[in-house]
Amino acid sequence: MLGLDVLVVLILALGVIAQVLSSRFEVPSVLFLLITGIIVGPEGLGLVAVDSFGESRTTIIGLSVAIIMFEAAFHLKIEKFREAPKTTFRLVTTGAVIALVGTAIAVRVFLDASWQVAFLIGALLVATGPTVITPILNTVRLRDRVGAALETEGVTNDVTASILAVAVFHFIIAPDTNINTIFSSFIKRLGTGVLIGLVVAVLVWYLLEHVEFASGDASQEARLLTLAGALVAFTTANAIPEAEEAGIAAAVTAGIILGNVNLSYEEEIEAFKGDLSLIVLSFVFIVLGTLIQFDALFSAGFGGLAVVVAVVAVIRPLIVLSATYGTQITKRERIWMSAVAPRGIIPASVATLFALELRAHGMADAATLLAGTVFLVILITIVFQGGLARHLAEYLNVIPMRAIIVGGGRVGRALAERLDDRGENVVIIDNDNESIEAARAMGFTVQRGDATDLEVLRDAGAEHAKIVAAAAGDDDVNLLVAQLARTSFGIDTIIARSNNRSNVDAFEELGVRTISTGLSVAWAMDNAIERPALSHWMNELGRSGDVQEVEITSDKLVGKQIQDIGDELPNGCIIGLVSRDGDNVVPTSNFELEKGDHLTIIGRKEAVRDAISLCHPERVRA
């Protein structure tokens, strides 16, 4: 058995390697971390055992989870909730209920467990959690409204699951407990956690804003004070009699409050907490891997696999369908959300603790069933759902281009509607309250601020953006934004709106692609007069039809004539234009395609999308 010092160094080194592999293969880090834990654990090389850290293991895991939960909550801004309020609210309310009841029924039916144990397992598996969701979202950059809903669900349902599971557990070991006692126990623990988190957040905020730190170490002291606040909230809540697991609620409450009050040194705190979370995440999941025992997994048998199938293929899709019905979440995004909901450290750590307690009360069979079922769900969902998350997103084409629109007025919102309808991840930047509220009412993500500020652009996601459209009513703003987008972020497509026709030449001389407001209106009116059918169809773009330009990279089309690809081209679209070496031509039937040609495809929206995949199969919107 390795010494404690060597053990800690080994875990940190393996954690770093897992993070590198995650970046290299674009697979969530938790998959590599879990597999690493199994390899070095008792079921593998035996370098790390369950009792390697002695009695302090539970404490270390608890504090690590507190840091991860606090950091995730710190990033949950109020603006994120506004991006998908209906979906988010349903996920953490009706979604949690469906998960609890549905999982309990599955465990009862397929494993013949008592209702008490079935509901205990159901309570634990309500959790998805930031320990698994955040690494996945770092790899798979979905639209903001989808990511925000999943992040909020993960943080909130971890709290719900941990406290609810404790209440159900006490019902098991004290059979005379009634349902009212369970409910009051849940409310008491949740209320305790929220109250302590609120008090700690206020104290930390007061110290950060009203106490003068040493000038040279101010940011460092702010980081350490915030970390201490998270740990104090967690340990204080857990130390209160009859309030077990309230610490998670306290850490999350403190994180949400401090993350939304515009703290001094907020950027430094976020960076510090993010780095620290990566370290403790490595520790937590490698230790989780060592807790997995194949005998316990196999003990669940085919009934355990049936529970996993029910959780993954029935209950989760039902949760997502009920949460996203009547919202702007697309069908493909719903499929992805349904297929990717792995469980993480909260159910694992709490299940381990409860299994030990059940054995101490002479309920060995229930302990084995609990540990085996929970860990089977965790292992399968992390390996398959976590490992295949990005591949599924690419297959479903739900990784959009990030498009930043500067200006939330009528022009900006109209453009946002079209881009959003094509599935792009649209972020609007504006500092006018009326425009912001109008854009948010339409369901768009809005970043408040001055777009000529580099940090505002960065916060809006300019580092990952493919499109910037400067559509403000001020030409000076549009020009400066376009220059910043090119020089600071190297964005591929930059378009600027020119409100004054005389400024068009000046914009073009600076290399900025420019649309004149006056000329575009004149062209639209001319089209309505001379080409009414085309004008009407163009107005319907993004609803029933689409026009897209795509580069040919597929060897299947290279060297073929237009007349030869008729059977391969999806029904409902045509090739209207071919661009080659700067020349644009309407192709004849015997026009031969070359690699690198740009095709303008016109037709039904779905047909155009399928044609893009045919011409450029590796094209992934990111």
PEVEN-V219355 format. One record per backbone hydrogen bond with DSSP energy under -0.5 kcal/mol. NH is the residue of the N-H (numbers start at 0). CO is the residue of the C=O. Records with the same first field share a line. If there is no record, write none. Layout:
NH: CO, CO
//
This chain:
1: 46
6: 2
7: 3
8: 4
9: 5
10: 6
11: 7
12: 8
13: 9
14: 10
15: 11
16: 12
17: 13
18: 14
19: 15
20: 16
21: 17
22: 18
23: 19
24: 20
25: 21
26: 21
27: 385
30: 27
31: 27
32: 28
33: 29
34: 30
35: 31
36: 32
37: 33
38: 34
39: 35
40: 36
43: 40
44: 38
45: 40
46: 39
47: 39
51: 48
53: 50
55: 52
56: 53
59: 55
60: 56
61: 57
62: 58
63: 59
64: 60
65: 61
66: 62
67: 63
68: 64
69: 65
70: 66
71: 67
72: 68
73: 69
74: 70, 71
75: 72
76: 74
79: 76
80: 76
81: 77
82: 78, 79
83: 79, 80
84: 81
87: 83
88: 84
89: 85
90: 86
91: 87
92: 88, 89
94: 89
96: 92
97: 93
98: 94
99: 95
100: 96
101: 97
102: 98
103: 99
104: 100
105: 101
106: 102
107: 103
108: 104
109: 105
110: 106
111: 107
112: 106
117: 113
118: 114
119: 115
120: 116
121: 117
122: 118
123: 119
124: 120
125: 122
126: 123
131: 128
132: 128
133: 129
134: 129
135: 131
136: 132
137: 133
138: 134, 135
139: 135
140: 138
141: 139
145: 142
146: 142
147: 143
148: 144
149: 145
150: 146
151: 147
152: 148
153: 149
154: 150
155: 151
156: 152
157: 153
158: 154
159: 155
160: 156
161: 157
162: 158
163: 159
164: 160
165: 161
166: 162
167: 163
168: 164
169: 165
170: 166
171: 167
172: 168
173: 169
176: 173
181: 177
182: 178
183: 179
184: 180
185: 181
186: 182
187: 183
188: 184
189: 185
190: 186
191: 187
192: 188
193: 189
194: 190
195: 191
196: 192
197: 193
198: 194
199: 195
200: 196
201: 197
202: 198
203: 199
204: 200
205: 201
206: 202
207: 203
208: 204
209: 205
210: 206
211: 209
212: 210
216: 213
217: 213, 214
220: 216
221: 217
222: 218
223: 219
224: 220
225: 221
226: 222
227: 223
228: 224
229: 225
230: 226
231: 227
232: 228
233: 229
234: 230
235: 231
236: 232
237: 233
238: 234
239: 235, 236
242: 239
245: 242
247: 244
248: 244
249: 245
250: 246
251: 247
252: 248
253: 249
254: 250
255: 251
256: 252
257: 253
258: 254
259: 255, 256
260: 257
265: 262
268: 264
269: 265
270: 266
271: 267
272: 268
273: 269
274: 270
275: 271
276: 272
277: 273
278: 274
279: 275
280: 276
281: 277
282: 278
283: 279
284: 280
285: 281
286: 282
287: 283
288: 284
289: 285
290: 286, 287
291: 287, 288
296: 292
297: 293
298: 294
299: 295, 296
300: 297
302: 299
303: 299
304: 300
305: 301
306: 302
307: 303
308: 304
309: 305
310: 306
311: 307
312: 308
313: 308, 309
314: 309
315: 310
317: 313
318: 314
319: 315
320: 316
321: 317
322: 318
323: 319
324: 320
326: 323
333: 329
334: 330
335: 331
336: 332
337: 333
338: 334
339: 335
340: 338
347: 343
348: 344
349: 345
350: 346
351: 347
352: 348
353: 349
354: 350
355: 351
356: 352
357: 353
358: 354
359: 355
360: 356
361: 358
362: 357
366: 362
367: 363
368: 364
369: 365
370: 366
371: 367
372: 368
373: 369
374: 370
375: 371
376: 372
377: 373
378: 374
379: 375
380: 376
381: 377
382: 378
383: 379
384: 379, 380
385: 380
386: 381, 382
387: 383
388: 384, 385
391: 387
392: 388
393: 389
394: 390
395: 391
396: 392
397: 392
399: 397
401: 463
402: 400, 424
403: 401, 466
404: 402, 426
405: 403, 468
406: 404, 428
412: 408
413: 409
414: 410
415: 411
416: 412
417: 413
418: 414
419: 415
420: 416
421: 417
422: 419
423: 418
424: 400
425: 423
426: 402
427: 444
428: 404
429: 446
432: 430
435: 431
436: 432
437: 433
438: 434
439: 435
440: 436
441: 437
442: 439
443: 438
444: 425
446: 427
447: 445
448: 429
450: 448
452: 449
453: 451
456: 452
457: 453
458: 454
459: 455
460: 457
461: 456
463: 460
464: 461
465: 401
466: 401
467: 492
468: 403
469: 467, 494
470: 405, 468
474: 472
477: 473
478: 474
479: 475
480: 476
481: 477
482: 478
483: 479
484: 480
485: 481
486: 482
487: 483
488: 483, 484
489: 485
490: 484
492: 465
493: 491
494: 467
495: 512
496: 469
497: 514
498: 496
500: 498
502: 499
503: 500
506: 502
507: 503
508: 504
509: 505, 506
510: 507
511: 506
512: 493, 510
514: 495
515: 513
516: 497, 514
519: 515
520: 516
521: 517
522: 518
523: 519
524: 520
525: 521
526: 522
527: 523
528: 524
529: 525
530: 526
534: 530
535: 531
536: 532
537: 533
538: 534
539: 535, 536
540: 537
541: 544
542: 539
543: 539
544: 539
545: 602
547: 600
549: 598
551: 596
552: 550, 614
553: 614
556: 553
557: 553
558: 592
559: 556
561: 590
562: 588
563: 560
564: 560, 561
568: 564
572: 569
573: 601
575: 573, 599
576: 599
577: 584
578: 597
579: 582
582: 579
584: 577
586: 584
590: 587
592: 559
595: 551
596: 593
597: 578
598: 549, 596
599: 576
600: 547, 598
601: 573
602: 545
603: 571
604: 543
607: 603
608: 604
609: 605
610: 606
611: 607
612: 608
613: 609
614: 610
615: 611
618: 615
621: 619
//
